[in-house]
Amino acid sequence: MTFPNDETGQVLAEMQAEGIDLNQIHNVVFFHLFESKEQAQAMADHLAEKAADMVLTIHPDETPNVWDLDCSVKMVPSYDGIVAQEAEFEQLATKFKGYNDGWGIEA
């Protein structure tokens, strides 16, 4: 399987090279950063109402005064699926004064 030549494509290619079966459902975690716990909690509350099966975790970031919201979605990690989900999360995070900080697969 080949992927576009961008960051998402590169990550997927590396995962495939490591032997991860990208045709199976995985827990794909999308990371978001906020300046306050309240902003992260507001997005988490919104998502909890819209997608009850999504696993949401809020925790302090390694950077002082930054909070992480990790959103775990069960999905087949296709390139198009990842890009679409990131775009959706980016719009939502912006509404809560946050931003996307990448994604990964729970191993």
A tleap script that builds the chain and sets N, CA, C and O, in Angstrom:
source leaprc.protein.ff14SB
mol = sequence {
  NMET THR PHE PRO ASN ASP GLU THR GLY GLN
  VAL LEU ALA GLU MET GLN ALA GLU GLY ILE
  ASP LEU ASN GLN ILE HIE ASN VAL VAL PHE
  PHE HIE LEU PHE GLU SER LYS GLU GLN ALA
  GLN ALA MET ALA ASP HIE LEU ALA GLU LYS
  ALA ALA ASP MET VAL LEU THR ILE HIE PRO
  ASP GLU THR PRO ASN VAL TRP ASP LEU ASP
  CYS SER VAL LYS MET VAL PRO SER TYR ASP
  GLY ILE VAL ALA GLN GLU ALA GLU PHE GLU
  GLN LEU ALA THR LYS PHE LYS GLY TYR ASN
  ASP GLY TRP GLY ILE GLU CALA
}
set mol.1.N position { 0.852 -1.168 0.000 }
set mol.1.CA position { 0.000 0.000 0.000 }
set mol.1.C position { 0.903 1.238 0.000 }
set mol.1.O position { 1.866 1.310 0.763 }
set mol.2.N position { 0.586 2.209 -0.859 }
set mol.2.CA position { 1.358 3.444 -0.897 }
set mol.2.C position { 0.496 4.587 -0.374 }
set mol.2.O position { -0.733 4.533 -0.412 }
set mol.3.N position { 1.171 5.618 0.114 }
set mol.3.CA position { 0.480 6.745 0.732 }
set mol.3.C position { 0.988 8.048 0.135 }
set mol.3.O position { 2.106 8.095 -0.378 }
set mol.4.N position { 0.181 9.113 0.192 }
set mol.4.CA position { 0.631 10.421 -0.280 }
set mol.4.C position { 1.894 10.869 0.472 }
set mol.4.O position { 2.165 10.425 1.588 }
set mol.5.N position { 2.644 11.747 -0.166 }
set mol.5.CA position { 3.904 12.219 0.392 }
set mol.5.C position { 3.661 13.443 1.279 }
set mol.5.O position { 3.999 14.568 0.912 }
set mol.6.N position { 3.074 13.202 2.442 }
set mol.6.CA position { 2.893 14.244 3.447 }
set mol.6.C position { 3.051 13.601 4.818 }
set mol.6.O position { 3.366 12.415 4.915 }
set mol.7.N position { 2.834 14.376 5.876 }
set mol.7.CA position { 3.081 13.858 7.227 }
set mol.7.C position { 2.202 12.652 7.558 }
set mol.7.O position { 2.691 11.663 8.104 }
set mol.8.N position { 0.923 12.724 7.235 }
set mol.8.CA position { 0.018 11.608 7.512 }
set mol.8.C position { 0.437 10.368 6.730 }
set mol.8.O position { 0.481 9.267 7.280 }
set mol.9.N position { 0.742 10.546 5.454 }
set mol.9.CA position { 1.192 9.432 4.630 }
set mol.9.C position { 2.472 8.814 5.160 }
set mol.9.O position { 2.629 7.593 5.154 }
set mol.10.N position { 3.383 9.654 5.616 }
set mol.10.CA position { 4.650 9.164 6.159 }
set mol.10.C position { 4.423 8.337 7.422 }
set mol.10.O position { 5.020 7.272 7.580 }
set mol.11.N position { 3.565 8.820 8.320 }
set mol.11.CA position { 3.279 8.083 9.555 }
set mol.11.C position { 2.650 6.732 9.231 }
set mol.11.O position { 3.031 5.714 9.809 }
set mol.12.N position { 1.686 6.718 8.309 }
set mol.12.CA position { 1.043 5.453 7.928 }
set mol.12.C position { 2.048 4.492 7.298 }
set mol.12.O position { 2.020 3.296 7.584 }
set mol.13.N position { 2.930 5.001 6.446 }
set mol.13.CA position { 3.958 4.157 5.816 }
set mol.13.C position { 4.886 3.564 6.878 }
set mol.13.O position { 5.261 2.395 6.790 }
set mol.14.N position { 5.257 4.362 7.877 }
set mol.14.CA position { 6.119 3.866 8.953 }
set mol.14.C position { 5.412 2.787 9.767 }
set mol.14.O position { 6.022 1.784 10.137 }
set mol.15.N position { 4.133 2.992 10.043 }
set mol.15.CA position { 3.362 1.992 10.790 }
set mol.15.C position { 3.271 0.688 10.001 }
set mol.15.O position { 3.428 -0.400 10.555 }
set mol.16.N position { 3.016 0.816 8.700 }
set mol.16.CA position { 2.936 -0.368 7.853 }
set mol.16.C position { 4.280 -1.093 7.846 }
set mol.16.O position { 4.319 -2.321 7.921 }
set mol.17.N position { 5.379 -0.346 7.755 }
set mol.17.CA position { 6.718 -0.948 7.748 }
set mol.17.C position { 7.026 -1.657 9.063 }
set mol.17.O position { 7.800 -2.614 9.092 }
set mol.18.N position { 6.413 -1.181 10.160 }
set mol.18.CA position { 6.599 -1.819 11.467 }
set mol.18.C position { 5.717 -3.047 11.651 }
set mol.18.O position { 5.779 -3.713 12.685 }
set mol.19.N position { 4.897 -3.347 10.645 }
set mol.19.CA position { 4.077 -4.545 10.704 }
set mol.19.C position { 2.676 -4.339 11.239 }
set mol.19.O position { 1.970 -5.312 11.500 }
set mol.20.N position { 2.256 -3.091 11.409 }
set mol.20.CA position { 0.891 -2.826 11.866 }
set mol.20.C position { -0.057 -3.045 10.691 }
set mol.20.O position { 0.142 -2.489 9.611 }
set mol.21.N position { -1.091 -3.860 10.908 }
set mol.21.CA position { -2.072 -4.146 9.861 }
set mol.21.C position { -3.047 -2.984 9.779 }
set mol.21.O position { -3.918 -2.838 10.636 }
set mol.22.N position { -2.905 -2.164 8.759 }
set mol.22.CA position { -3.731 -0.976 8.602 }
set mol.22.C position { -5.083 -1.268 7.967 }
set mol.22.O position { -5.849 -0.345 7.687 }
set mol.23.N position { -5.382 -2.543 7.737 }
set mol.23.CA position { -6.691 -2.928 7.215 }
set mol.23.C position { -7.639 -3.348 8.331 }
set mol.23.O position { -8.802 -3.663 8.078 }
set mol.24.N position { -7.142 -3.351 9.569 }
set mol.24.CA position { -7.958 -3.727 10.719 }
set mol.24.C position { -8.338 -2.491 11.523 }
set mol.24.O position { -7.705 -1.441 11.409 }
set mol.25.N position { -9.376 -2.631 12.332 }
set mol.25.CA position { -9.803 -1.534 13.201 }
set mol.25.C position { -8.784 -1.373 14.326 }
set mol.25.O position { -8.354 -2.352 14.935 }
set mol.26.N position { -8.406 -0.126 14.590 }
set mol.26.CA position { -7.487 0.231 15.666 }
set mol.26.C position { -8.094 1.379 16.461 }
set mol.26.O position { -9.012 2.057 16.000 }
set mol.27.N position { -7.566 1.584 17.662 }
set mol.27.CA position { -7.886 2.793 18.411 }
set mol.27.C position { -6.932 3.873 17.926 }
set mol.27.O position { -5.741 3.848 18.236 }
set mol.28.N position { -7.460 4.814 17.167 }
set mol.28.CA position { -6.663 5.924 16.657 }
set mol.28.C position { -6.911 7.109 17.589 }
set mol.28.O position { -8.053 7.521 17.797 }
set mol.29.N position { -5.824 7.650 18.148 }
set mol.29.CA position { -5.935 8.735 19.109 }
set mol.29.C position { -5.538 10.049 18.433 }
set mol.29.O position { -4.458 10.173 17.856 }
set mol.30.N position { -6.439 11.016 18.522 }
set mol.30.CA position { -6.198 12.348 17.978 }
set mol.30.C position { -5.927 13.275 19.163 }
set mol.30.O position { -6.695 13.312 20.124 }
set mol.31.N position { -4.823 14.022 19.079 }
set mol.31.CA position { -4.363 14.850 20.190 }
set mol.31.C position { -4.718 16.318 19.938 }
set mol.31.O position { -4.582 16.822 18.823 }
set mol.32.N position { -5.179 16.995 21.008 }
set mol.32.CA position { -5.541 18.412 20.929 }
set mol.32.C position { -4.956 19.130 22.132 }
set mol.32.O position { -4.890 18.570 23.227 }
set mol.33.N position { -4.533 20.366 21.929 }
set mol.33.CA position { -3.933 21.164 22.998 }
set mol.33.C position { -4.769 22.411 23.267 }
set mol.33.O position { -5.337 23.013 22.356 }
set mol.34.N position { -4.826 22.779 24.556 }
set mol.34.CA position { -5.591 23.941 25.006 }
set mol.34.C position { -4.799 24.687 26.068 }
set mol.34.O position { -3.934 24.113 26.730 }
set mol.35.N position { -5.103 25.979 26.227 }
set mol.35.CA position { -4.430 26.784 27.241 }
set mol.35.C position { -5.021 26.583 28.625 }
set mol.35.O position { -4.384 26.921 29.623 }
set mol.36.N position { -6.233 26.036 28.700 }
set mol.36.CA position { -6.842 25.810 30.020 }
set mol.36.C position { -7.566 24.471 30.048 }
set mol.36.O position { -7.995 23.943 29.023 }
set mol.37.N position { -7.681 23.954 31.243 }
set mol.37.CA position { -8.410 22.696 31.434 }
set mol.37.C position { -9.886 22.885 31.069 }
set mol.37.O position { -10.523 21.968 30.551 }
set mol.38.N position { -10.421 24.068 31.339 }
set mol.38.CA position { -11.827 24.347 31.044 }
set mol.38.C position { -12.108 24.276 29.546 }
set mol.38.O position { -13.157 23.774 29.140 }
set mol.39.N position { -11.191 24.769 28.723 }
set mol.39.CA position { -11.370 24.696 27.267 }
set mol.39.C position { -11.363 23.238 26.800 }
set mol.39.O position { -12.195 22.825 25.991 }
set mol.40.N position { -10.408 22.472 27.327 }
set mol.40.CA position { -10.335 21.050 26.975 }
set mol.40.C position { -11.596 20.322 27.428 }
set mol.40.O position { -12.130 19.481 26.705 }
set mol.41.N position { -12.065 20.649 28.623 }
set mol.41.CA position { -13.262 20.001 29.159 }
set mol.41.C position { -14.486 20.363 28.335 }
set mol.41.O position { -15.360 19.521 28.130 }
set mol.42.N position { -14.565 21.605 27.857 }
set mol.42.CA position { -15.711 22.026 27.042 }
set mol.42.C position { -15.785 21.216 25.752 }
set mol.42.O position { -16.865 20.786 25.347 }
set mol.43.N position { -14.632 21.007 25.102 }
set mol.43.CA position { -14.639 20.193 23.879 }
set mol.43.C position { -14.974 18.746 24.215 }
set mol.43.O position { -15.727 18.098 23.488 }
set mol.44.N position { -14.422 18.236 25.305 }
set mol.44.CA position { -14.717 16.854 25.710 }
set mol.44.C position { -16.208 16.681 25.989 }
set mol.44.O position { -16.800 15.683 25.579 }
set mol.45.N position { -16.818 17.637 26.677 }
set mol.45.CA position { -18.250 17.561 26.970 }
set mol.45.C position { -19.069 17.566 25.679 }
set mol.45.O position { -20.037 16.818 25.544 }
set mol.46.N position { -18.671 18.411 24.740 }
set mol.46.CA position { -19.360 18.474 23.448 }
set mol.46.C position { -19.265 17.122 22.729 }
set mol.46.O position { -20.263 16.606 22.226 }
set mol.47.N position { -18.062 16.563 22.688 }
set mol.47.CA position { -17.867 15.279 22.006 }
set mol.47.C position { -18.610 14.146 22.710 }
set mol.47.O position { -19.139 13.251 22.051 }
set mol.48.N position { -18.653 14.174 24.030 }
set mol.48.CA position { -19.340 13.124 24.787 }
set mol.48.C position { -20.825 13.084 24.426 }
set mol.48.O position { -21.436 12.015 24.405 }
set mol.49.N position { -21.399 14.251 24.142 }
set mol.49.CA position { -22.813 14.303 23.739 }
set mol.49.C position { -23.014 13.782 22.323 }
set mol.49.O position { -24.035 13.160 22.031 }
set mol.50.N position { -22.048 14.030 21.439 }
set mol.50.CA position { -22.189 13.690 20.022 }
set mol.50.C position { -21.722 12.276 19.690 }
set mol.50.O position { -22.257 11.645 18.778 }
set mol.51.N position { -20.729 11.776 20.421 }
set mol.51.CA position { -20.134 10.467 20.109 }
set mol.51.C position { -19.835 9.728 21.415 }
set mol.51.O position { -18.702 9.721 21.896 }
set mol.52.N position { -20.851 9.121 21.962 }
set mol.52.CA position { -20.738 8.481 23.270 }
set mol.52.C position { -19.702 7.352 23.301 }
set mol.52.O position { -19.191 7.019 24.370 }
set mol.53.N position { -19.388 6.762 22.152 }
set mol.53.CA position { -18.446 5.647 22.121 }
set mol.53.C position { -16.987 6.111 22.033 }
set mol.53.O position { -16.079 5.281 22.093 }
set mol.54.N position { -16.749 7.401 21.893 }
set mol.54.CA position { -15.389 7.933 21.814 }
set mol.54.C position { -14.793 8.005 23.220 }
set mol.54.O position { -15.456 8.450 24.156 }
set mol.55.N position { -13.543 7.567 23.365 }
set mol.55.CA position { -12.862 7.638 24.654 }
set mol.55.C position { -12.111 8.966 24.712 }
set mol.55.O position { -11.289 9.262 23.844 }
set mol.56.N position { -12.399 9.762 25.739 }
set mol.56.CA position { -11.837 11.099 25.879 }
set mol.56.C position { -11.011 11.176 27.165 }
set mol.56.O position { -11.477 10.777 28.232 }
set mol.57.N position { -9.795 11.687 27.059 }
set mol.57.CA position { -8.913 11.791 28.217 }
set mol.57.C position { -8.306 13.185 28.255 }
set mol.57.O position { -7.699 13.637 27.284 }
set mol.58.N position { -8.475 13.861 29.391 }
set mol.58.CA position { -7.874 15.181 29.594 }
set mol.58.C position { -6.743 15.028 30.596 }
set mol.58.O position { -6.902 14.374 31.626 }
set mol.59.N position { -5.596 15.633 30.292 }
set mol.59.CA position { -4.453 15.585 31.210 }
set mol.59.C position { -3.528 16.764 30.955 }
set mol.59.O position { -3.529 17.332 29.863 }
set mol.60.N position { -2.733 17.136 31.965 }
set mol.60.CA position { -1.784 18.232 31.755 }
set mol.60.C position { -0.718 17.824 30.744 }
set mol.60.O position { -0.275 16.676 30.721 }
set mol.61.N position { -0.319 18.763 29.924 }
set mol.61.CA position { 0.742 18.538 28.955 }
set mol.61.C position { 2.096 18.665 29.654 }
set mol.61.O position { 2.178 19.152 30.782 }
set mol.62.N position { 3.149 18.225 28.978 }
set mol.62.CA position { 4.504 18.404 29.509 }
set mol.62.C position { 4.866 19.884 29.557 }
set mol.62.O position { 5.672 20.301 30.389 }
set mol.63.N position { 4.279 20.671 28.677 }
set mol.63.CA position { 4.498 22.111 28.656 }
set mol.63.C position { 3.636 22.748 29.745 }
set mol.63.O position { 2.441 22.462 29.823 }
set mol.64.N position { 4.210 23.594 30.577 }
set mol.64.CA position { 3.409 24.235 31.635 }
set mol.64.C position { 2.231 25.024 31.065 }
set mol.64.O position { 2.333 25.636 30.002 }
set mol.65.N position { 1.124 24.998 31.781 }
set mol.65.CA position { -0.087 25.753 31.430 }
set mol.65.C position { -0.701 25.332 30.101 }
set mol.65.O position { -1.332 26.143 29.423 }
set mol.66.N position { -0.520 24.074 29.726 }
set mol.66.CA position { -1.138 23.523 28.518 }
set mol.66.C position { -1.842 22.225 28.910 }
set mol.66.O position { -1.316 21.424 29.682 }
set mol.67.N position { -3.034 22.037 28.367 }
set mol.67.CA position { -3.826 20.837 28.647 }
set mol.67.C position { -4.051 20.058 27.366 }
set mol.67.O position { -4.266 20.635 26.300 }
set mol.68.N position { -3.998 18.739 27.484 }
set mol.68.CA position { -4.223 17.832 26.365 }
set mol.68.C position { -5.617 17.218 26.461 }
set mol.68.O position { -6.093 16.877 27.544 }
set mol.69.N position { -6.253 17.087 25.312 }
set mol.69.CA position { -7.466 16.283 25.180 }
set mol.69.C position { -7.160 15.226 24.138 }
set mol.69.O position { -6.952 15.546 22.967 }
set mol.70.N position { -7.132 13.969 24.556 }
set mol.70.CA position { -6.889 12.850 23.652 }
set mol.70.C position { -8.239 12.215 23.320 }
set mol.70.O position { -8.999 11.854 24.218 }
set mol.71.N position { -8.527 12.085 22.041 }
set mol.71.CA position { -9.795 11.520 21.569 }
set mol.71.C position { -9.508 10.219 20.833 }
set mol.71.O position { -8.914 10.229 19.755 }
set mol.72.N position { -9.924 9.111 21.409 }
set mol.72.CA position { -9.668 7.798 20.835 }
set mol.72.C position { -10.889 7.338 20.041 }
set mol.72.O position { -11.996 7.235 20.569 }
set mol.73.N position { -10.650 7.061 18.739 }
set mol.73.CA position { -11.712 6.680 17.823 }
set mol.73.C position { -11.385 5.303 17.256 }
set mol.73.O position { -10.283 5.091 16.750 }
set mol.74.N position { -12.329 4.366 17.333 }
set mol.74.CA position { -12.138 3.052 16.711 }
set mol.74.C position { -12.407 3.202 15.218 }
set mol.74.O position { -13.505 3.567 14.798 }
set mol.75.N position { -11.358 2.906 14.417 }
set mol.75.CA position { -11.508 3.061 12.971 }
set mol.75.C position { -10.409 2.295 12.252 }
set mol.75.O position { -9.374 1.970 12.834 }
set mol.76.N position { -10.650 2.013 10.987 }
set mol.76.CA position { -9.593 1.505 10.120 }
set mol.76.C position { -8.771 2.736 9.743 }
set mol.76.O position { -9.322 3.681 9.178 }
set mol.77.N position { -7.463 2.753 10.040 }
set mol.77.CA position { -6.668 3.957 9.822 }
set mol.77.C position { -6.267 4.179 8.361 }
set mol.77.O position { -5.093 4.087 8.004 }
set mol.78.N position { -7.252 4.466 7.538 }
set mol.78.CA position { -6.964 4.785 6.137 }
set mol.78.C position { -6.492 6.234 6.047 }
set mol.78.O position { -6.794 7.050 6.918 }
set mol.79.N position { -5.764 6.539 5.005 }
set mol.79.CA position { -5.289 7.908 4.809 }
set mol.79.C position { -6.468 8.885 4.767 }
set mol.79.O position { -6.487 9.882 5.489 }
set mol.80.N position { -7.445 8.586 3.916 }
set mol.80.CA position { -8.592 9.492 3.771 }
set mol.80.C position { -9.373 9.632 5.072 }
set mol.80.O position { -9.834 10.724 5.406 }
set mol.81.N position { -9.525 8.535 5.806 }
set mol.81.CA position { -10.243 8.573 7.074 }
set mol.81.C position { -9.539 9.422 8.121 }
set mol.81.O position { -10.177 10.185 8.846 }
set mol.82.N position { -8.216 9.283 8.194 }
set mol.82.CA position { -7.429 10.077 9.148 }
set mol.82.C position { -7.522 11.555 8.801 }
set mol.82.O position { -7.776 12.385 9.673 }
set mol.83.N position { -7.317 11.884 7.531 }
set mol.83.CA position { -7.339 13.287 7.097 }
set mol.83.C position { -8.716 13.907 7.365 }
set mol.83.O position { -8.800 15.042 7.834 }
set mol.84.N position { -9.783 13.175 7.073 }
set mol.84.CA position { -11.138 13.683 7.291 }
set mol.84.C position { -11.409 13.891 8.778 }
set mol.84.O position { -11.986 14.906 9.168 }
set mol.85.N position { -10.995 12.932 9.611 }
set mol.85.CA position { -11.233 13.057 11.051 }
set mol.85.C position { -10.431 14.220 11.631 }
set mol.85.O position { -10.933 14.963 12.474 }
set mol.86.N position { -9.189 14.377 11.182 }
set mol.86.CA position { -8.378 15.504 11.651 }
set mol.86.C position { -9.014 16.842 11.287 }
set mol.86.O position { -9.024 17.767 12.099 }
set mol.87.N position { -9.542 16.946 10.078 }
set mol.87.CA position { -10.184 18.194 9.640 }
set mol.87.C position { -11.406 18.501 10.503 }
set mol.87.O position { -11.633 19.649 10.885 }
set mol.88.N position { -12.183 17.477 10.802 }
set mol.88.CA position { -13.368 17.656 11.644 }
set mol.88.C position { -12.963 18.104 13.050 }
set mol.88.O position { -13.554 19.029 13.607 }
set mol.89.N position { -11.954 17.444 13.616 }
set mol.89.CA position { -11.475 17.820 14.944 }
set mol.89.C position { -10.867 19.225 14.940 }
set mol.89.O position { -11.029 19.968 15.909 }
set mol.90.N position { -10.174 19.594 13.870 }
set mol.90.CA position { -9.551 20.923 13.795 }
set mol.90.C position { -10.605 22.019 13.889 }
set mol.90.O position { -10.429 22.995 14.619 }
set mol.91.N position { -11.691 21.860 13.155 }
set mol.91.CA position { -12.776 22.841 13.217 }
set mol.91.C position { -13.352 22.923 14.628 }
set mol.91.O position { -13.593 24.014 15.145 }
set mol.92.N position { -13.568 21.781 15.237 }
set mol.92.CA position { -14.142 21.740 16.575 }
set mol.92.C position { -13.180 22.317 17.613 }
set mol.92.O position { -13.592 23.102 18.467 }
set mol.93.N position { -11.911 21.937 17.547 }
set mol.93.CA position { -10.924 22.439 18.513 }
set mol.93.C position { -10.817 23.957 18.434 }
set mol.93.O position { -10.677 24.625 19.458 }
set mol.94.N position { -10.883 24.502 17.223 }
set mol.94.CA position { -10.807 25.953 17.045 }
set mol.94.C position { -11.954 26.652 17.768 }
set mol.94.O position { -11.765 27.723 18.344 }
set mol.95.N position { -13.137 26.052 17.739 }
set mol.95.CA position { -14.294 26.630 18.442 }
set mol.95.C position { -14.055 26.722 19.941 }
set mol.95.O position { -14.597 27.603 20.607 }
set mol.96.N position { -13.246 25.813 20.471 }
set mol.96.CA position { -12.962 25.793 21.905 }
set mol.96.C position { -11.577 26.367 22.228 }
set mol.96.O position { -11.032 26.138 23.308 }
set mol.97.N position { -11.022 27.119 21.266 }
set mol.97.CA position { -9.741 27.825 21.420 }
set mol.97.C position { -8.566 26.875 21.612 }
set mol.97.O position { -7.634 27.162 22.363 }
set mol.98.N position { -8.625 25.741 20.922 }
set mol.98.CA position { -7.530 24.773 20.949 }
set mol.98.C position { -7.069 24.479 19.537 }
set mol.98.O position { -7.498 25.123 18.581 }
set mol.99.N position { -6.192 23.502 19.419 }
set mol.99.CA position { -5.720 23.103 18.089 }
set mol.99.C position { -5.253 21.646 18.102 }
set mol.99.O position { -4.924 21.090 19.150 }
set mol.100.N position { -5.232 21.050 16.922 }
set mol.100.CA position { -4.796 19.658 16.766 }
set mol.100.C position { -3.296 19.567 17.000 }
set mol.100.O position { -2.540 20.497 16.719 }
set mol.101.N position { -2.892 18.414 17.523 }
set mol.101.CA position { -1.457 18.176 17.746 }
set mol.101.C position { -1.078 16.771 17.278 }
set mol.101.O position { -0.239 16.111 17.890 }
set mol.102.N position { -1.697 16.325 16.196 }
set mol.102.CA position { -1.316 15.042 15.618 }
set mol.102.C position { -2.214 13.895 16.039 }
set mol.102.O position { -3.276 14.091 16.629 }
set mol.103.N position { -1.754 12.683 15.716 }
set mol.103.CA position { -2.531 11.483 15.993 }
set mol.103.C position { -1.570 10.290 16.086 }
set mol.103.O position { -0.398 10.384 15.721 }
set mol.104.N position { -2.086 9.197 16.569 }
set mol.104.CA position { -1.306 7.967 16.649 }
set mol.104.C position { -2.221 6.785 16.878 }
set mol.104.O position { -3.427 6.949 17.059 }
set mol.105.N position { -1.654 5.608 16.870 }
set mol.105.CA position { -2.409 4.380 17.106 }
set mol.105.C position { -1.997 3.807 18.444 }
set mol.105.O position { -0.808 3.697 18.741 }
set mol.106.N position { -2.984 3.440 19.255 }
set mol.106.CA position { -2.681 2.797 20.537 }
set mol.106.C position { -2.095 1.421 20.247 }
set mol.106.O position { -2.699 0.606 19.550 }
set mol.107.N position { -0.925 1.181 20.787 }
set mol.107.CA position { -0.265 -0.119 20.565 }
set mol.107.C position { -0.461 -1.026 21.749 }
set mol.107.O position { 0.020 -2.159 21.746 }
savepdb mol mol.pdb
quit
